[in-house]
């Protein structure tokens, strides 16, 4: 390896300091990488569970609509859907995981039952309304987990790149540079010592 650096004591001190900082940075980033990967594993498991819950809830909700449609008729269900007064409001805040901002999503469902005359409506309609209300909450949780997963994955990729750069490029380079400067200074010291011995020997002869 070619070193474009003067073999001086000041450069030796600077290189030693840079090497020390690089190693400290590597340890911190490597620890961050491990924590992020652990967190990612946990979030992936949560996403899988939440996705299954959403899929099941969707299936139940559409089956409930199908039952209500069969019993009450499509036109009746359509007119009832207009009378259902349900509003949902999302409240999005954030928290930090290893320096990464991830969302916290809460859904507030506001409704004003009864939406229609109960004695004129089959219970299957109520079932469909209830299923879709539950589905909204599950979708909010799934959205929160998926966004968290994406952001943590992006941060993990960046951290892994930095760890690899320190481990495979910077730390080896500064280690070799430190050794090179140290070896050159030792060699110069030996040369100087030998030169002093020769000078002293010549003076003794005189």
C-alpha positions, 0 to 999 in steps of 0.5 A, a space after each residue: 500500500 502506498 502512503 502519501 503521508 509524511 512519517 512524522 511524530 505529529 502525523 503518528 499522533 494524529 493517525 493514532 487518534 483517528 484510528 482510536 475514534 474509528 474503532 470507537 465509532 465502529 463499536 457504537 455503530 455495530 451495537 446500533 446495527 445489532 439493536 436495529 436488526 433485533 428491532 426489525 425482527 420484532 416489527 416483522 413478526 408484528 407486521 405478519 400478525 397484524 396483516 393476518 388480523 387485517 386479512 381475517 377482519 376483511 374476510 369477516 366484514 365482506 361476508 357480513 355485508 354479503 349476508 346483509 345484502 342477501 337478507 335485506 337486498 342491495 337497494 336497502 343496504 345502499 340506502 341504510 349505508 347513507 344513514 350510517 353516521 360514522 366518522 374516523 379521525 387519525 392522530 399521528 404522533 411519533 417516537 424514536 427508536 435508535 434515532 429513527 422517528 417512527 409513527 404512532 397512529 391512533 384512530 378515533 372512531 366517532 359515531 352516533 347510533 342508532 343509525 336506523 330504526 332497529 325493528 326494520 333492520 336485520 341484525 346482519 346489518 349491525 354485524 357488518 357495521 361492527 366488523 368494518 369499525 373493528 377493521 379501521 382500528 386494525 388498519 391503523 395498527 398495520 399502517 403504523 407497523 409497516 411504516 416503522 418497518 420501512 424506516 428501520 430497514 432504511 436506517 439499518 441499511 445505512 448503519 450496515 454500510 457505515 459499519 462495513 466501511 469502518 471495518 473494511 476500509 477506514 480501520 485497516 487503512 489507519 492501522 496500516 498508516 499508523 504501523 507505516 509511520 511507526 516503522 519509518 520513525 523507528 528506522 529513522 531513529 536507528 539510522 540516527 543512532 547508528 550515525 551518532 555512533 559513527 560520528 562518536 567513533 570518528 571523534 574518538 579516533 581523532 
